[in-house]
């Protein structure tokens, strides 16, 4: 099944995906596998991703 251009992932450790509708403010989590993240894990992941997004020095360097 294809959703949002993503194919279903059959990897046993796959836990789904986050969609950021408004970066830093509005998101949705889709548990699309045998495992899923707990609410506190989702919040921690979003906080981390927002920190990286807001701090370009944390971004991987191209060609490095």
Secondary structure, DSSP 8 states (H G I E B T S, - for coil): -EETTEE----TT---EEEEEETTTEEEEE--SS----HHHHHHHHHHHHHHHH-GGGS--TT-
